[in-house]
Amino acid sequence: METKVAAVSMKNVTKTFGSVVANEKVDLDIYKGEILALLGENGSGKTTLMNMLAGIYYPDEGQIFINGKEEVIKTPKDALNLGIGMVHQHFKLIDVLTATENIILGLEGKLNIKEASKKIEDICNKYGFEVDPKQKIYDMSVSQKQTVEIVKVLYRGADILILDEPTAVLTPQETEKLFRVLRKMRDDGKAIIIITHKMHEVESLSDRVAVLRDGRYIGSMTTKDTTVTEMTNMMVGHAVTLNIDRPDPVNPKPRIVVKDLSVRSEDGIQKLKNVSFTARSGEILGIAGISGCGQKELLEAIAGLQPVETGTIEYVEDNGHEEPLLGKDPLKIAEMGVSLSFVPEDRLGMGLVANMDLADNMMLRSFRKGRTPFTNRRPSKKLAESVVKELEVVTPGISTPVRRLSGGNVQKVLVGREIASAPTVLLTAYAVRGLDINSSYTIYDLLNEQKKKGVAVIFVGEDLDVMVELCDKIMVLCGGEVSGIVDARKTDKNEVGLMMTRVGGDEIHE
């Protein structure tokens, strides 16, 4: 019987950053013609391990074999020469260049744009990518940018592909399109590794699962022979069940009152139509809907970031006085206590500054209050230390640049900073996107703490199981209209799911 040779074989691979052990004596095999899902909690060492394979980090100990031969991978160029390409969470593209220019950027020898475009089209036709070689990056959606990154590594001859959180910011439709492409690449004999926290995607896409915990390799299994519960238990080290604490609201009072709100996008498309609801202090109001149904525009309108066509948004003060929010700038609205904690498509572009450390990123919320060019960094350092401790952010210290943190830990910093601003209204969208199950529960606990303090929490999420367990009320949007507002304690995800596909339910009871 023929022995199967691994495309990649990592033996006793270890990597440390100061006192933090990212990977410890990891053994991992990856085979041609398979999709391997690499699982683990945030900070378990998944991205660090793959960064060593991609030549971004160099292991302190251990060996890496490619197609049975030991190799030394010191740079990304070494990795590419061995047929290894990595598509990172945060894209490495130049906005003002075209797709073709980005794909061939940095290659040696005489470059012919016409020939390169033809080769790109051939790759796209082979696997089913949709890329316009002449399109500028700044005109592309997130999924198009990701496609350019994947084509870029294929253009350079990659047979071993690593994708870090590839679906974190994709719609369900874009995700399915990506999966079709990845399956074609697998069937073509490529070895594909995906890092993801979305267990239903692991079940749908992967052939095999490997688990890391606290930087150590725990084991691997065939996906079809395991369950989500078994995979989660291996990741965390103990059984995890969906049982979110939900305290009852105490004396809820209106805090945000939205009436007949309509919003159009810049190109005239109706995003919200006659939306009305009340968000109350001491309650969590969930906003459910298929991706792109107006959730983003709704939160941005309340925060002053989105122009409104018609309707009103009132902020109700403690004494009952209603203060209009429309016409106020976002800074003034934030000063009133309305905090928008969005997990944006680009966490390190819209949310945080990658090259600044944790303390300075905390300061971004309050630096305008300073009256001199010299800013007191002591409170922001204290806040950074508090967020690191409470949210268990894995970092060598608060002076570490944010770009050095894993994606999930970046997100904890982003959410922690907004909650620490002591808001009266917390608008949070996709707060647990990309987070492992333990980190997600930490965020749910924080939201409940805000609720107990009398904060009105508006929660936009993707997981209906979570929404039904966490929220007090759920408002469902369908095509930019409200199809119903239900009591989360008296509904289930099936009812909410049905409301997501119809407009004009009779479930509204405000």
C-alpha positions as CSV (number, residue, x, y, z in Angstrom):
1,M,0.0,0.0,0.0
2,E,1.4,3.4,-1.0
3,T,2.3,5.7,1.9
4,K,0.7,9.1,1.7
5,V,3.3,11.9,1.7
6,A,2.2,15.1,3.5
7,A,2.4,18.3,1.6
8,V,3.4,19.9,4.9
9,S,4.8,18.2,8.0
10,M,5.6,20.3,11.1
11,K,7.6,18.6,13.8
12,N,8.1,20.0,17.3
13,V,7.6,23.5,16.2
14,T,7.9,26.1,19.0
15,K,7.6,29.9,18.9
16,T,7.7,32.4,21.8
17,F,7.3,36.2,22.1
18,G,9.0,37.3,25.3
19,S,7.2,35.4,28.1
20,V,4.3,34.4,25.8
21,V,4.5,30.9,24.4
22,A,2.6,31.0,21.1
23,N,3.3,27.5,20.0
24,E,4.9,24.6,21.9
25,K,6.2,21.5,20.2
26,V,3.5,21.3,17.6
27,D,3.3,18.4,15.2
28,L,1.0,18.9,12.3
29,D,0.5,17.2,8.9
30,I,-1.4,18.7,5.9
31,Y,-2.1,16.6,2.8
32,K,-2.6,17.4,-0.9
33,G,-6.2,17.3,-2.0
34,E,-7.7,18.1,1.4
35,I,-9.2,21.1,3.2
36,L,-8.0,21.2,6.8
37,A,-9.8,23.4,9.3
38,L,-7.4,24.6,12.0
39,L,-9.4,25.3,15.2
40,G,-8.6,26.8,18.6
41,E,-9.6,29.6,20.9
42,N,-8.3,33.2,20.3
43,G,-4.7,33.2,21.2
44,S,-4.3,29.4,20.9
45,G,-1.5,30.0,18.3
46,K,-3.3,29.1,15.0
47,T,-2.2,32.3,13.1
48,T,1.3,32.2,14.6
49,L,1.8,28.6,13.5
50,M,0.6,29.4,9.9
51,N,2.8,32.6,9.9
52,M,5.8,30.3,10.4
53,L,4.8,28.2,7.4
54,A,4.3,31.4,5.4
55,G,7.8,32.7,6.3
56,I,6.5,35.7,8.4
57,Y,7.9,34.3,11.6
58,Y,10.8,31.9,12.1
59,P,10.4,29.0,14.6
60,D,12.6,29.0,17.7
61,E,12.7,25.2,17.5
62,G,11.4,22.4,15.3
63,Q,11.5,21.3,11.6
64,I,9.2,21.9,8.6
65,F,9.1,19.4,5.8
66,I,7.5,20.3,2.4
67,N,6.6,17.3,0.2
68,G,8.8,15.1,2.4
69,K,11.9,17.3,2.3
70,E,13.1,19.5,5.2
71,E,13.1,23.2,4.3
72,V,14.2,26.4,6.0
73,I,11.6,29.1,5.6
74,K,12.9,32.5,6.7
75,T,10.9,34.9,4.5
76,P,7.5,35.0,2.6
77,K,9.6,34.7,-0.6
78,D,11.1,31.4,0.6
79,A,7.5,30.2,1.3
80,L,6.3,31.2,-2.2
81,N,9.3,29.5,-3.8
82,L,8.1,26.3,-2.1
83,G,4.5,26.8,-3.3
84,I,3.1,28.2,0.0
85,G,0.7,31.2,-0.1
86,M,-1.2,32.9,2.8
87,V,-4.2,35.1,2.6
88,H,-4.4,37.1,5.8
89,Q,-7.4,38.6,7.7
90,H,-6.2,42.1,6.9
91,F,-5.5,42.4,3.2
92,K,-2.1,43.6,1.9
93,L,-3.2,45.5,-1.2
94,I,-2.5,48.9,-2.6
95,D,-5.8,50.8,-3.2
96,V,-4.7,52.9,-6.1
97,L,-3.4,50.0,-8.2
98,T,-5.5,47.6,-10.3
99,A,-6.0,43.9,-9.5
100,T,-3.3,43.0,-12.1
101,E,-0.8,45.5,-10.8
102,N,-1.3,44.2,-7.2
103,I,-1.0,40.6,-8.3
104,I,2.4,41.1,-10.1
105,L,3.8,43.7,-7.7
106,G,7.2,42.6,-6.4
107,L,7.8,39.9,-9.0
108,E,11.3,39.9,-10.6
109,G,12.1,40.2,-14.3
110,K,10.3,42.0,-17.1
111,L,6.6,42.4,-16.4
112,N,4.0,42.5,-19.1
113,I,0.6,43.7,-18.0
114,K,-1.2,42.2,-21.0
115,E,0.3,38.8,-20.5
116,A,-0.3,39.0,-16.7
117,S,-4.0,39.9,-17.3
118,K,-4.3,36.9,-19.6
119,K,-2.8,34.5,-17.0
120,I,-5.1,36.0,-14.3
121,E,-8.1,35.4,-16.5
122,D,-7.0,31.8,-17.1
123,I,-6.7,31.2,-13.3
124,C,-10.2,32.7,-12.7
125,N,-11.8,30.6,-15.4
126,K,-10.2,27.4,-14.1
127,Y,-11.5,27.9,-10.5
128,G,-14.5,30.1,-10.9
129,F,-13.2,33.4,-9.5
130,E,-14.8,36.7,-10.6
131,V,-12.0,39.3,-11.0
132,D,-11.8,42.3,-13.3
133,P,-8.0,42.6,-13.9
134,K,-8.3,46.3,-14.7
135,Q,-10.4,47.3,-11.7
136,K,-8.9,49.5,-9.0
137,I,-8.7,48.0,-5.5
138,Y,-10.5,51.1,-4.0
139,D,-13.6,50.3,-6.2
140,M,-13.8,46.7,-4.9
141,S,-16.0,45.1,-2.2
142,V,-14.3,43.1,0.6
143,S,-15.0,39.8,-1.1
144,Q,-13.5,41.1,-4.4
145,K,-10.3,42.2,-2.5
146,Q,-10.1,38.8,-0.9
147,T,-10.4,37.2,-4.3
148,V,-7.5,39.3,-5.6
149,E,-5.4,38.1,-2.6
150,I,-6.2,34.4,-3.4
151,V,-5.5,34.9,-7.1
152,K,-2.2,36.6,-6.2
153,V,-0.8,33.5,-4.4
154,L,-2.1,31.2,-7.2
155,Y,-0.5,33.4,-9.8
156,R,2.8,32.9,-8.0
157,G,2.4,29.1,-8.1
158,A,1.0,28.3,-4.7
159,D,-0.1,24.6,-4.2
160,I,-0.4,25.0,-0.4
161,L,-2.9,27.8,0.6
162,I,-3.5,29.2,4.1
163,L,-6.7,31.3,4.6
164,D,-7.0,33.1,7.9
165,E,-10.7,33.8,8.8
166,P,-11.7,33.9,5.2
167,T,-15.4,34.4,5.8
168,A,-15.2,36.8,8.7
169,V,-16.7,39.7,6.7
170,L,-18.4,37.9,3.9
171,T,-22.2,37.6,3.3
172,P,-23.6,34.1,3.3
173,Q,-23.9,34.3,-0.5
174,E,-20.2,35.4,-0.9
175,T,-19.2,32.6,1.6
176,E,-20.9,29.9,-0.5
177,K,-19.2,31.3,-3.7
178,L,-15.8,31.1,-1.9
179,F,-16.5,27.6,-0.8
180,R,-17.3,26.4,-4.3
181,V,-13.9,27.8,-5.5
182,L,-12.0,26.2,-2.6
183,R,-13.6,22.8,-3.3
184,K,-12.5,23.1,-7.0
185,M,-8.9,24.0,-5.8
186,R,-8.9,21.0,-3.4
187,D,-10.1,18.7,-6.2
188,D,-7.2,20.0,-8.3
189,G,-4.8,18.6,-5.7
190,K,-4.1,21.7,-3.6
191,A,-3.6,21.5,0.1
192,I,-5.8,24.1,1.8
193,I,-5.8,25.2,5.4
194,I,-8.6,27.5,6.8
195,I,-8.5,29.1,10.2
196,T,-12.1,29.8,11.3
197,H,-14.4,30.0,14.4
198,K,-17.6,29.2,12.5
199,M,-18.3,25.6,13.3
200,H,-21.1,25.2,10.7
201,E,-18.6,26.2,8.0
202,V,-16.1,23.7,9.4
203,E,-18.8,21.0,9.0
204,S,-19.7,22.2,5.5
205,L,-16.3,22.7,4.0
206,S,-13.5,20.8,5.7
207,D,-12.3,17.2,5.2
208,R,-10.3,17.1,8.4
209,V,-10.0,19.1,11.6
210,A,-6.9,19.9,13.7
211,V,-7.2,21.5,17.1
212,L,-4.7,23.7,19.0
213,R,-5.2,24.7,22.7
214,D,-2.9,27.0,24.6
215,G,-0.3,26.8,21.8
216,R,-0.2,23.0,21.8
217,Y,-1.5,20.5,19.3
218,I,-4.4,18.5,20.8
219,G,-5.2,16.2,17.8
220,S,-7.0,15.8,14.5
221,M,-10.1,14.0,13.2
222,T,-12.1,13.5,10.0
223,T,-14.8,16.1,9.9
224,K,-17.6,13.6,8.9
225,D,-16.7,11.4,11.9
226,T,-17.1,14.1,14.6
227,T,-19.6,16.7,15.9
228,V,-19.6,20.4,16.7
229,T,-19.8,19.5,20.4
230,E,-16.7,17.2,20.3
231,M,-14.7,19.8,18.3
232,T,-15.7,22.6,20.8
233,N,-14.8,20.4,23.8
234,M,-11.4,19.7,22.3
235,M,-10.8,23.4,21.7
236,V,-11.8,24.6,25.2
237,G,-10.8,21.5,27.2
238,H,-14.3,21.1,28.8
239,A,-17.9,20.8,27.7
240,V,-19.5,24.1,26.5
241,T,-23.3,24.6,26.2
242,L,-25.3,27.5,25.0
243,N,-26.7,28.8,28.2
244,I,-26.4,32.6,28.3
245,D,-27.4,34.4,31.5
246,R,-30.3,36.8,30.9
247,P,-31.2,39.0,33.8
248,D,-34.7,40.5,33.8
249,P,-34.9,44.2,32.9
250,V,-35.3,46.5,35.9
251,N,-37.6,49.5,35.4
252,P,-37.0,49.9,31.6
253,K,-37.6,53.4,30.3
254,P,-37.5,54.8,26.7
255,R,-34.0,55.9,25.8
256,I,-34.0,56.0,21.9
257,V,-37.2,56.6,20.1
258,V,-37.1,56.1,16.3
259,K,-40.2,57.0,14.2
260,D,-40.8,56.4,10.4
261,L,-37.0,56.4,9.6
262,S,-36.1,56.1,6.0
263,V,-32.6,56.0,4.6
264,R,-31.2,55.8,1.0
265,S,-27.6,54.9,0.1
266,E,-25.4,57.3,-1.9
267,D,-26.6,55.7,-5.2
268,G,-30.3,56.1,-4.3
269,I,-31.1,52.6,-3.1
270,Q,-33.7,52.4,-0.3
271,K,-31.9,50.9,2.7
272,L,-34.5,51.6,5.5
273,K,-38.2,52.3,5.0
274,N,-40.5,53.7,7.7
275,V,-38.7,52.0,10.6
276,S,-40.1,52.7,14.0
277,F,-39.1,51.3,17.4
278,T,-38.1,52.2,21.0
279,A,-34.9,51.1,22.7
280,R,-35.2,51.1,26.5
281,S,-32.7,51.5,29.3
282,G,-31.8,48.2,31.0
283,E,-32.9,46.1,28.0
284,I,-31.0,44.4,25.1
285,L,-32.9,44.9,21.8
286,G,-31.7,42.5,19.1
287,I,-31.8,43.5,15.5
288,A,-32.1,40.4,13.2
289,G,-32.1,40.2,9.5
290,I,-30.4,38.7,6.5
291,S,-27.1,40.5,5.8
292,G,-27.5,43.8,4.1
293,C,-31.1,44.4,5.3
294,G,-30.3,47.8,6.7
295,Q,-28.8,46.9,10.1
296,K,-25.6,48.9,9.4
297,E,-27.5,51.9,8.1
298,L,-29.8,51.9,11.2
299,L,-27.0,52.0,13.7
300,E,-25.0,54.6,11.7
301,A,-28.1,56.8,11.5
302,I,-28.5,56.8,15.3
303,A,-24.8,57.5,15.7
304,G,-25.0,60.4,13.3
305,L,-22.8,58.7,10.6
306,Q,-25.6,58.2,8.0
307,P,-27.7,60.8,6.3
308,V,-31.5,60.3,6.9
309,E,-34.2,60.9,4.2
310,T,-37.2,61.1,6.5
311,G,-38.2,60.3,10.1
312,T,-37.0,61.2,13.5
313,I,-34.6,59.9,16.1
314,E,-35.0,61.1,19.7
315,Y,-32.7,60.6,22.7
316,V,-34.7,60.6,25.9
317,E,-32.9,62.1,28.9
318,D,-33.3,60.9,32.5
319,N,-35.8,63.6,33.2
320,G,-37.9,62.5,30.2
321,H,-36.9,65.4,27.9
322,E,-36.6,64.3,24.3
323,E,-33.5,65.6,22.4
324,P,-33.5,65.2,18.6
325,L,-30.3,63.4,17.3
326,L,-30.8,64.3,13.7
327,G,-28.7,67.2,12.7
328,K,-26.1,66.6,15.4
329,D,-22.6,65.5,14.5
330,P,-21.3,62.1,15.6
331,L,-19.0,63.6,18.3
332,K,-21.8,65.5,19.9
333,I,-24.0,62.3,19.9
334,A,-21.1,60.3,21.4
335,E,-20.7,63.0,24.2
336,M,-24.5,62.5,25.0
337,G,-23.7,58.9,25.8
338,V,-24.5,57.1,22.5
339,S,-21.6,54.7,21.8
340,L,-21.3,52.8,18.5
341,S,-19.2,49.6,18.9
342,F,-19.1,48.3,15.3
343,V,-16.8,45.5,14.4
344,P,-16.1,46.9,10.9
345,E,-15.1,45.0,7.8
346,D,-11.5,46.3,8.4
347,R,-10.9,46.2,12.1
348,L,-7.4,47.7,11.7
349,G,-8.6,50.5,9.4
350,M,-11.9,51.8,10.7
351,G,-11.7,50.7,14.3
352,L,-8.1,50.8,15.6
353,V,-4.7,52.1,14.5
354,A,-2.5,49.1,13.7
355,N,0.9,50.6,14.6
356,M,-0.3,52.2,17.8
357,D,-0.1,50.2,21.1
358,L,-3.1,49.3,23.2
359,A,-2.9,52.3,25.5
360,D,-2.8,54.8,22.6
361,N,-5.8,53.1,20.9
362,M,-7.7,53.5,24.2
363,M,-6.9,57.2,24.1
364,L,-8.5,57.6,20.6
365,R,-11.9,57.9,22.3
366,S,-11.0,60.8,24.6
367,F,-8.0,62.7,23.1
368,R,-10.2,65.5,21.8
369,K,-10.9,66.5,25.4
370,G,-7.3,67.6,25.8
371,R,-6.5,71.2,25.7
372,T,-2.8,71.0,24.8
373,P,-0.7,69.0,22.4
374,F,0.5,67.0,25.4
375,T,-1.8,64.2,26.4
376,N,-2.0,62.5,29.8
377,R,-1.5,58.8,28.9
378,R,-2.0,57.5,32.5
379,P,-5.8,56.9,32.3
380,S,-5.5,55.2,28.9
381,K,-2.8,52.9,30.2
382,K,-5.0,52.0,33.2
383,L,-7.9,51.4,30.9
384,A,-5.8,49.2,28.6
385,E,-4.6,47.1,31.6
386,S,-8.3,46.7,32.7
387,V,-9.5,45.6,29.3
388,V,-6.6,43.1,28.9
389,K,-7.4,41.7,32.3
390,E,-11.2,41.5,32.1
391,L,-11.4,40.3,28.5
392,E,-8.3,38.1,28.8
393,V,-6.6,39.7,25.9
394,V,-3.5,37.6,24.9
395,T,-0.6,40.1,24.6
396,P,2.9,40.5,25.9
397,G,1.9,43.9,27.3
398,I,-0.1,47.1,26.8
399,S,2.8,48.7,24.8
400,T,2.5,46.0,22.1
401,P,1.3,47.4,18.7
402,V,-2.3,46.3,18.0
403,R,-1.1,44.7,14.6
404,R,0.8,42.1,16.6
405,L,-2.4,40.7,18.2
406,S,-4.5,38.0,16.8
407,G,-7.8,39.0,15.1
408,G,-9.9,37.9,18.0
409,N,-7.8,39.8,20.5
410,V,-8.0,42.9,18.3
411,Q,-11.7,42.6,18.5
412,K,-11.7,42.4,22.3
413,V,-9.8,45.6,22.5
414,L,-12.3,47.3,20.2
415,V,-15.4,46.2,22.1
416,G,-13.7,46.8,25.5
417,R,-12.8,50.4,24.6
418,E,-16.4,51.2,23.7
419,I,-17.9,49.6,26.8
420,A,-15.3,51.4,28.9
421,S,-16.6,54.8,27.7
422,A,-19.6,54.3,30.1
423,P,-22.3,54.9,27.5
424,T,-26.1,55.3,28.2
425,V,-26.8,53.7,24.8
426,L,-24.5,51.0,23.4
427,L,-24.9,50.2,19.7
428,T,-23.1,47.0,19.0
429,A,-22.8,45.2,15.7
430,Y,-21.2,41.8,15.2
431,A,-19.5,42.1,18.6
432,V,-18.5,38.4,18.6
433,R,-17.6,38.0,14.9
434,G,-14.4,36.0,14.6
435,L,-14.3,35.2,18.4
436,D,-14.1,31.8,19.9
437,I,-16.9,30.5,22.1
438,N,-15.2,31.4,25.5
439,S,-14.4,35.0,24.3
440,S,-18.0,35.3,22.9
441,Y,-19.4,34.5,26.3
442,T,-17.1,37.1,27.9
443,I,-18.7,39.7,25.6
444,Y,-22.2,38.5,26.4
445,D,-21.5,38.9,30.1
446,L,-20.2,42.4,29.5
447,L,-23.4,43.4,27.6
448,N,-25.4,42.0,30.4
449,E,-23.4,44.1,32.9
450,Q,-24.2,47.2,30.8
451,K,-27.9,46.2,30.8
452,K,-27.8,45.9,34.6
453,K,-26.3,49.4,34.8
454,G,-29.4,50.8,32.9
455,V,-27.7,51.1,29.5
456,A,-30.0,50.6,26.4
457,V,-28.1,48.0,24.4
458,I,-28.9,47.5,20.7
459,F,-27.4,44.3,19.5
460,V,-27.0,43.4,15.8
461,G,-25.9,39.8,15.5
462,E,-25.7,36.8,13.1
463,D,-26.5,33.8,15.4
464,L,-30.2,33.5,16.0
465,D,-29.6,31.0,18.8
466,V,-27.6,33.6,20.7
467,M,-30.1,36.4,20.0
468,V,-33.0,34.4,21.4
469,E,-31.0,33.6,24.5
470,L,-29.4,37.0,25.1
471,C,-31.9,39.7,24.1
472,D,-35.1,40.9,25.8
473,K,-36.8,41.9,22.5
474,I,-35.9,41.2,18.9
475,M,-36.7,43.5,16.0
476,V,-36.6,41.8,12.6
477,L,-35.7,43.7,9.4
478,C,-36.6,42.4,6.0
479,G,-35.6,44.4,3.0
480,G,-35.1,47.6,5.1
481,E,-38.6,47.3,6.7
482,V,-39.7,46.1,10.1
483,S,-41.4,42.7,9.8
484,G,-41.9,42.3,13.5
485,I,-40.8,43.0,17.1
486,V,-41.1,40.0,19.4
487,D,-40.4,39.1,23.0
488,A,-37.2,37.0,22.9
489,R,-38.4,34.9,25.8
490,K,-41.5,33.9,23.9
491,T,-40.1,33.2,20.5
492,D,-37.6,30.8,18.9
493,K,-35.1,31.0,16.1
494,N,-37.5,29.4,13.6
495,E,-40.1,32.1,14.1
496,V,-37.4,34.8,13.8
497,G,-36.0,33.1,10.7
498,L,-39.4,33.1,9.0
499,M,-39.8,36.8,9.8
500,M,-36.4,37.6,8.2
501,T,-37.9,36.6,4.8
502,R,-41.2,38.4,5.0
503,V,-42.3,42.0,5.3
504,G,-45.2,43.2,7.4
505,G,-45.8,40.7,10.2
506,D,-48.4,41.1,12.9
507,E,-45.9,40.5,15.7
508,I,-45.2,44.2,16.6
509,H,-46.0,45.0,20.2
510,E,-44.1,48.0,21.4
